[in-house]
């Protein structure tokens, strides 16, 4: 039979980084800002000029 018991592995030294760490990165926020502004400009164009 296969041994399905878990052995004692090394404890992780760092805490896992989550979503708030990813959102605090400047390149990601610049990218999201550019995409958001393009969507906003497209919406304003549709609402006001068409």
Number of C-alpha atoms within 10 A of each C-alpha: 3 4 5 6 6 6 6 6 6 6 6 7 6 6 6 7 8 8 7 8 9 12 12 10 10 10 11 12 13 11 11 13 12 12 12 12 12 12 12 12 12 11 12 12 11 10 9 7 7 6
